[in-house]
Structures are given as structure tokens and as C-alpha cells.
Amino acid sequence: MDPQVLLSNLIEHGHMPPWLANHVVEIQTMSTVIPEKPTDTVKRLLGRDARRLDAFLYEYVENFR
């Protein structure tokens, strides 16, 4: 998504203050330019593989309504 479109959406539809929306866009842009590499931290700490965010959200969807 174009950063300006994201910024506008966050402010207009997400009702975010401009300073916070700018920060979110900055982080989003940085994450696409410098992607993080996966680690084995969850496996080492919990003894199981990490779940994808969409799997977690699907499992706990009722907590977010």
C-alpha cells in the first residue's frame, strides 16, 4: 500500500492522531525495506514452533470482538 494512502486511512478511518499514524507508516516502510529474519526464539523458549499471526487471530477471534 502506498504510504500516503496508509497514512490517510489511519488518520481518517482509524481515527489515529497524525503523530501516531506517521510512526506506524514509518515502521511499515522500514519493515518492507529491511525485513527481519526469522529466529528460533519461540522454539527455544516454548519448545514448539511459532504460529503465524493469522492462525493466532483465528483461534482467538472471539477475544477481539
N, CA, C and O atoms as a MOPAC input file, in Angstrom:
PM7 MOZYME 1SCF
protein

 N      0.84800 1    -1.17000 1     0.00000 1
 C      0.00000 1     0.00000 1     0.00000 1
 C      0.89500 1     1.23600 1     0.00000 1
 O      1.91700 1     1.29400 1     0.68500 1
 N      0.48900 1     2.19300 1    -0.76900 1
 C      1.20500 1     3.46100 1    -0.83500 1
 C      1.23800 1     4.10200 1     0.55700 1
 O      0.20200 1     4.17700 1     1.21700 1
 N      2.39900 1     4.56100 1     1.01300 1
 C      2.49600 1     5.13500 1     2.35900 1
 C      1.52400 1     6.29500 1     2.60700 1
 O      1.00100 1     6.43400 1     3.71300 1
 N      1.28100 1     7.12100 1     1.59600 1
 C      0.34900 1     8.24700 1     1.79700 1
 C     -1.08500 1     7.76700 1     1.95200 1
 O     -1.85900 1     8.34500 1     2.71500 1
 N     -1.44200 1     6.70300 1     1.22300 1
 C     -2.78400 1     6.13100 1     1.34800 1
 C     -2.94100 1     5.52500 1     2.73900 1
 O     -3.96600 1     5.71800 1     3.39300 1
 N     -1.93100 1     4.79600 1     3.18600 1
 C     -1.96900 1     4.21700 1     4.52300 1
 C     -2.10000 1     5.31100 1     5.57200 1
 O     -2.91000 1     5.19300 1     6.49100 1
 N     -1.32500 1     6.35800 1     5.44500 1
 C     -1.37600 1     7.46600 1     6.39400 1
 C     -2.77900 1     8.06600 1     6.44600 1
 O     -3.33000 1     8.27900 1     7.52600 1
 N     -3.34700 1     8.33300 1     5.28600 1
 C     -4.70100 1     8.90000 1     5.22900 1
 C     -5.72000 1     7.96900 1     5.86000 1
 O     -6.58700 1     8.41300 1     6.61300 1
 N     -5.62100 1     6.66800 1     5.55700 1
 C     -6.56000 1     5.69200 1     6.12400 1
 C     -6.45000 1     5.61400 1     7.64200 1
 O     -7.46300 1     5.54900 1     8.33800 1
 N     -5.24000 1     5.62100 1     8.14700 1
 C     -5.05300 1     5.54000 1     9.59300 1
 C     -5.63900 1     6.75200 1    10.30300 1
 O     -6.22600 1     6.62600 1    11.37700 1
 N     -5.47900 1     7.91500 1     9.70600 1
 C     -5.98600 1     9.14400 1    10.31700 1
 C     -7.50300 1     9.24700 1    10.15800 1
 O     -8.21900 1     9.49900 1    11.12700 1
 N     -7.98600 1     9.05100 1     8.93200 1
 C     -9.40600 1     9.25600 1     8.64900 1
 C    -10.29100 1     8.11700 1     9.14800 1
 O    -11.33300 1     8.36200 1     9.75500 1
 N     -9.88500 1     6.88100 1     8.89700 1
 C    -10.73700 1     5.75000 1     9.24100 1
 C    -10.33700 1     5.08600 1    10.55900 1
 O    -11.17500 1     4.51300 1    11.25600 1
 N     -9.04800 1     5.16900 1    10.89200 1
 C     -8.57200 1     4.57900 1    12.13900 1
 C     -8.61000 1     5.55900 1    13.29000 1
 O     -8.37000 1     5.18600 1    14.43800 1
 N     -8.91400 1     6.82200 1    12.98700 1
 C     -9.01000 1     7.87600 1    14.00000 1
 C     -7.74200 1     7.99700 1    14.83800 1
 O     -7.79200 1     8.28800 1    16.03300 1
 N     -6.59400 1     7.76500 1    14.17700 1
 C     -5.31700 1     7.90400 1    14.87200 1
 C     -4.87300 1     9.35300 1    14.82900 1
 O     -5.13200 1    10.05400 1    13.85100 1
 N     -4.20500 1     9.80900 1    15.88100 1
 C     -3.60500 1    11.13600 1    15.79700 1
 C     -2.48000 1    11.10500 1    14.75100 1
 O     -1.81600 1    10.08100 1    14.58800 1
 N     -2.27100 1    12.20000 1    14.05600 1
 C     -1.25600 1    12.21900 1    12.99400 1
 C      0.12500 1    11.75800 1    13.43700 1
 O      0.81700 1    11.08500 1    12.67200 1
 N      0.54600 1    12.10300 1    14.65500 1
 C      1.88700 1    11.69400 1    15.10100 1
 C      1.99600 1    10.18100 1    15.16800 1
 O      3.04000 1     9.62200 1    14.83000 1
 N      0.92200 1     9.50000 1    15.60500 1
 C      0.95000 1     8.04700 1    15.70900 1
 C      0.85300 1     7.40400 1    14.33300 1
 O      1.54500 1     6.42700 1    14.05100 1
 N      0.00000 1     7.94700 1    13.48400 1
 C     -0.13500 1     7.42700 1    12.12400 1
 C      1.18800 1     7.53700 1    11.37800 1
 O      1.57500 1     6.60800 1    10.66800 1
 N      1.87600 1     8.64400 1    11.52500 1
 C      3.19200 1     8.80600 1    10.89400 1
 C      4.17100 1     7.75000 1    11.38700 1
 O      4.95700 1     7.20900 1    10.60900 1
 N      4.11800 1     7.46300 1    12.67000 1
 C      5.01700 1     6.45600 1    13.24600 1
 C      4.70300 1     5.06900 1    12.67400 1
 O      5.62000 1     4.32700 1    12.32200 1
 N      3.42900 1     4.71600 1    12.57800 1
 C      3.03400 1     3.41200 1    12.02700 1
 C      3.49700 1     3.28900 1    10.58300 1
 O      4.01100 1     2.24300 1    10.18800 1
 N      3.32200 1     4.34000 1     9.79000 1
 C      3.76700 1     4.31900 1     8.39500 1
 C      5.28000 1     4.17800 1     8.31800 1
 O      5.79400 1     3.45700 1     7.46300 1
 N      5.98600 1     4.85100 1     9.19000 1
 C      7.44700 1     4.74800 1     9.22000 1
 C      7.88900 1     3.31400 1     9.51800 1
 O      8.79100 1     2.78900 1     8.86400 1
 N      7.26200 1     2.69500 1    10.49100 1
 C      7.60500 1     1.30800 1    10.84000 1
 C      7.25700 1     0.37000 1     9.69000 1
 O      8.04300 1    -0.51800 1     9.35700 1
 N      6.08300 1     0.55800 1     9.07600 1
 C      5.67100 1    -0.27700 1     7.94900 1
 C      6.66400 1    -0.14800 1     6.79400 1
 O      7.05300 1    -1.15000 1     6.19400 1
 N      7.06800 1     1.05900 1     6.48600 1
 C      8.02200 1     1.28600 1     5.40500 1
 C      9.35900 1     0.63000 1     5.72900 1
 O      9.95900 1    -0.01800 1     4.87100 1
 N      9.82500 1     0.79600 1     6.95700 1
 C     11.09400 1     0.21300 1     7.35900 1
 C     11.03700 1    -1.31500 1     7.28300 1
 O     12.01600 1    -1.95000 1     6.89200 1
 N      9.90100 1    -1.90700 1     7.65100 1
 C      9.80400 1    -3.36900 1     7.64200 1
 C      9.82800 1    -3.94300 1     6.23000 1
 O     10.20800 1    -5.09800 1     6.04300 1
 N      9.43400 1    -3.16800 1     5.25000 1
 C      9.49600 1    -3.66100 1     3.87300 1
 C     10.87500 1    -3.43200 1     3.26000 1
 O     11.28300 1    -4.16300 1     2.35800 1
 N     11.58800 1    -2.42600 1     3.74400 1
 C     12.92200 1    -2.12500 1     3.22700 1
 C     13.97100 1    -3.02300 1     3.89000 1
 O     14.89200 1    -3.50700 1     3.23300 1
 N     13.81700 1    -3.23600 1     5.19500 1
 C     14.76900 1    -4.03800 1     5.96600 1
 C     13.98300 1    -5.13100 1     6.70000 1
 O     13.73300 1    -4.99800 1     7.89800 1
 N     13.58700 1    -6.20900 1     6.00700 1
 C     12.80400 1    -7.24800 1     6.66900 1
 C     13.60500 1    -7.97400 1     7.74300 1
 O     14.81300 1    -8.17000 1     7.61500 1
 N     12.90900 1    -8.36500 1     8.79800 1
 C     13.56700 1    -9.12100 1     9.86100 1
 C     13.70000 1   -10.57500 1     9.45500 1
 O     12.87800 1   -11.10700 1     8.70800 1
 N     14.73200 1   -11.20000 1     9.95000 1
 C     14.96000 1   -12.62000 1     9.67300 1
 C     14.30100 1   -13.44400 1    10.77900 1
 O     14.36100 1   -13.06700 1    11.94900 1
 N     13.67300 1   -14.56700 1    10.41800 1
 C     13.08600 1   -15.43100 1    11.44600 1
 C     14.16200 1   -15.94000 1    12.41000 1
 O     15.31900 1   -16.13400 1    12.03700 1
 N     13.74800 1   -16.14800 1    13.64800 1
 C     14.65900 1   -16.69300 1    14.65300 1
 C     14.04200 1   -17.95700 1    15.26000 1
 O     12.90000 1   -18.30300 1    14.95700 1
 N     14.78600 1   -18.62900 1    16.09900 1
 C     14.27900 1   -19.81600 1    16.77600 1
 C     13.91700 1   -19.51800 1    18.23100 1
 O     13.84000 1   -20.43900 1    19.04500 1
 N     13.69600 1   -18.26400 1    18.56700 1
 C     13.44600 1   -17.86000 1    19.95200 1
 C     12.21800 1   -18.54100 1    20.54400 1
 O     12.28300 1   -19.05200 1    21.66300 1
 N     11.10200 1   -18.56000 1    19.82200 1
 C      9.88900 1   -19.19000 1    20.35000 1
 C     10.13900 1   -20.67200 1    20.60600 1
 O      9.76400 1   -21.20100 1    21.65300 1
 N     10.76400 1   -21.32800 1    19.65600 1
 C     11.03700 1   -22.76600 1    19.81300 1
 C     11.93300 1   -23.01900 1    21.02900 1
 O     11.70400 1   -23.96000 1    21.78900 1
 N     12.94400 1   -22.18100 1    21.20600 1
 C     13.84000 1   -22.36300 1    22.35100 1
 C     13.12400 1   -22.09800 1    23.67400 1
 O     13.34200 1   -22.81500 1    24.65000 1
 N     12.27200 1   -21.07200 1    23.71300 1
 C     11.61600 1   -20.71100 1    24.96600 1
 C     10.40200 1   -21.57300 1    25.28300 1
 O     10.18900 1   -21.94100 1    26.43900 1
 N      9.60000 1   -21.90200 1    24.26500 1
 C      8.35000 1   -22.61800 1    24.49700 1
 C      8.39800 1   -24.08900 1    24.11300 1
 O      7.50400 1   -24.86100 1    24.46000 1
 N      9.44400 1   -24.47000 1    23.39500 1
 C      9.56000 1   -25.86000 1    22.98700 1
 C      8.65000 1   -26.23500 1    21.83200 1
 O      8.41000 1   -27.41800 1    21.59200 1
 N      8.14000 1   -25.24500 1    21.11600 1
 C      7.29700 1   -25.51000 1    19.95300 1
 C      7.53800 1   -24.42900 1    18.91700 1
 O      8.06900 1   -23.36300 1    19.23000 1
 N      7.14500 1   -24.70900 1    17.68200 1
 C      7.30100 1   -23.71500 1    16.62600 1
 C      6.35100 1   -22.54500 1    16.84800 1
 O      5.29000 1   -22.69500 1    17.45200 1
 N      6.74300 1   -21.39800 1    16.35800 1
 C      5.88400 1   -20.22100 1    16.42800 1
 C      4.69100 1   -20.40200 1    15.50000 1
 O      4.76900 1   -21.10600 1    14.49300 1
 N      3.56900 1   -19.74400 1    15.86200 1
 C      2.38800 1   -19.76100 1    14.99400 1
 C      2.38600 1   -18.51100 1    14.13700 1
 O      2.98000 1   -17.49300 1    14.49000 1
 N      1.71400 1   -18.60600 1    13.01700 1
 C      1.51300 1   -17.42000 1    12.18500 1
 C      0.47400 1   -16.53900 1    12.86300 1
 O     -0.39100 1   -17.04100 1    13.58200 1
 N      0.55000 1   -15.24300 1    12.64300 1
 C     -0.38200 1   -14.31200 1    13.25500 1
 C     -1.82100 1   -14.64600 1    12.87900 1
 O     -2.70700 1   -14.59500 1    13.73200 1
 N     -2.06900 1   -14.98900 1    11.60700 1
 C     -3.44400 1   -15.27600 1    11.19800 1
 C     -4.00000 1   -16.50300 1    11.92200 1
 O     -5.19700 1   -16.54700 1    12.20900 1
 N     -3.17100 1   -17.49300 1    12.22300 1
 C     -3.62200 1   -18.67200 1    12.96900 1
 C     -3.99300 1   -18.29400 1    14.40700 1
 O     -5.00500 1   -18.75400 1    14.93600 1
 N     -3.17500 1   -17.46300 1    15.02400 1
 C     -3.45900 1   -16.99200 1    16.37900 1
 C     -4.76000 1   -16.20100 1    16.41000 1
 O     -5.60600 1   -16.42800 1    17.27500 1
 N     -4.92200 1   -15.27600 1    15.47300 1
 C     -6.12900 1   -14.44900 1    15.45100 1
 C     -7.37600 1   -15.28900 1    15.20500 1
 O     -8.41900 1   -15.03900 1    15.80800 1
 N     -7.28000 1   -16.28400 1    14.32500 1
 C     -8.40900 1   -17.16000 1    14.05900 1
 C     -8.79600 1   -17.92800 1    15.32700 1
 O     -9.97800 1   -18.08300 1    15.63400 1
 N     -7.79300 1   -18.40200 1    16.05100 1
 C     -8.05400 1   -19.16200 1    17.26500 1
 C     -8.70000 1   -18.31500 1    18.35200 1
 O     -9.52700 1   -18.81000 1    19.11900 1
 N     -8.32600 1   -17.04200 1    18.42300 1
 C     -8.80500 1   -16.16400 1    19.48800 1
 C     -9.73100 1   -15.05600 1    18.98800 1
 O     -9.84300 1   -14.01500 1    19.63500 1
 N    -10.39400 1   -15.26000 1    17.85100 1
 C    -11.21300 1   -14.21600 1    17.23900 1
 C    -12.27000 1   -13.65700 1    18.19900 1
 O    -12.56400 1   -12.46200 1    18.16400 1
 N    -12.82900 1   -14.49400 1    19.03800 1
 C    -13.86300 1   -14.02300 1    19.96000 1
 C    -13.33300 1   -13.00300 1    20.97600 1
 O    -14.09800 1   -12.18400 1    21.48600 1
 N    -12.05500 1   -13.04700 1    21.26400 1
 C    -11.45500 1   -12.09200 1    22.20900 1
 C    -11.28000 1   -10.71000 1    21.59300 1
 O    -11.01900 1    -9.74700 1    22.31400 1
 N    -11.41700 1   -10.59400 1    20.28600 1
 C    -11.18000 1    -9.32500 1    19.60200 1
 C    -12.46600 1    -8.68400 1    19.09100 1
 O    -12.41200 1    -7.72800 1    18.31700 1
 N    -13.60100 1    -9.18800 1    19.50500 1
 C    -14.89000 1    -8.61600 1    19.04500 1
 C    -15.43000 1    -7.66400 1    20.06700 1
 O    -16.49700 1    -7.08400 1    19.86700 1

